């Protein structure tokens, strides 16, 4: 709805899709009042004309992304963190907007990268007790889920986990590993 928003509100620009790289280019351009036409993945208004730039390529290697700067928005008393270990979904459900944003491309962080961030959070936030995976579908790759769970158990990480997933694919092995690792809820 970028066109509707730009027509009806005093908005400088709208990021369409993944915003990390786009915002890193957009914010300096806005501050220095430079042209926005070469910034991929945005829409903006120039006088009365709405301009939508070319789509930005998806970020495929999520391990290259820095961890979020949790300390900006979290106090030392924080007990629960939302966490992203993958992006996108290859399915095309009629009720879902992910096809538009993720272009039906599933990308995932490595299990080692996920565990490194969790260990950082445990150290930085001693009251942490729950990680909520905000992935579009955490359970899409059962082998990765099982690998993650086995490493959580091996590393003796004692947290509760929550995630979203699809009914398929699923297996008793995956659910048993999730339960053993501390998953308390799956939202299907």
Buried (B, 14 or more C-beta within 10 A) or exposed (E): EBEEEBEEEEEEBBBBBBEEBBBEBBEEBBEEEEEBEEBBBBBBBEEEEBEBBEEBEBBEEBEEBEEBEBEEEBEEEBEBBEBBBBBBBEBEEEEEEBBEBBEEEBEBBBBEBBBBBBEEBBEEBEEBBBBBBBBBBBBBBBEBBBBBBBBBEEEEBEBBBBBBBBEEEBEEEBBEBBEEBBBEEBEE
